[in-house]
Amino acid sequence: ASRPDVLVFNRWSTSGIIVDDMGLQRYITLQPRIVPRSGARYAGRRFHKSHTSIVERLINKVMVSGHKGKKHLRSSGSFTGKGITAYKIVERALLLVENKTKENPLKVLVKAIENAAPREEIVTIEYGGARYPKAVECAPQRRVDVALRYMTQGAYGKSWNSKKAIEEALAEEILAAYRLDQKSAAIAKKLEIERQADSSR
């Protein structure tokens, strides 16, 4: 008897999804997992997070979406690092994406990450006591990290202190990034960073 396909969340297949951006092909892992939660099994191993499912990486970012101005941006509500809360948020957001697009939401998510991943960014170099901005290429693993961070921070920004649910805001953010729409915080931030990098060559 043939083995049944493993489906993410027991709903969606990853077969046939292609990462078009050649720089990101090794860093967006689409290995199917019914429960995309490894329980930090790979913690501390260099580059190993890129072998974890891209859905799990999104769940991890929803739990704690990173820093803004060297501080944790928010630390209450659905943002407290609880795995099952983040898991349900991502599942419901992907369901909303599927309802709106009638497409496989994993395919939409992968394309959104490709669109939102910055190619260049700025570092500050100190030379003779003065500081100058300098454009540098963004490493592929960091590109995925930064895209996920901006997407989740953008979603929290829209749902914080508003009637909009976080899963609805996350679904809208993913869809806007998929369509290259500047309503997406991640796309707007990417364009801003690349514009700054362009002017400081």
Sequence and secondary structure as in RCSB ss.txt:
>XXXX:A:sequence
ASRPDVLVFNRWSTSGIIVDDMGLQRYITLQPRIVPRSGARYAGRRFHKSHTSIVERLINKVMVSGHKGKKHLRS
SGSFTGKGITAYKIVERALLLVENKTKENPLKVLVKAIENAAPREEIVTIEYGGARYPKAVECAPQRRVDVALRY
MTQGAYGKSWNSKKAIEEALAEEILAAYRLDQKSAAIAKKLEIERQADSSR
>XXXX:A:secstr
       BTTTB  TT     GGGTTTSB    SS    STTTTSTTGGGGSBHHHHHHHHHHS  EETTEES  
SGGGS  HHHHHHHHHHHHHHHHHHHSS HHHHHHHHHHHH  SEEEEEEEETTEEEEEEEE  HHHHHHHHHHH
HHHHHHHHHTTSSS HHHHHHHHHHHHHTT TTSHHHHHHHHHHHHHHHT 
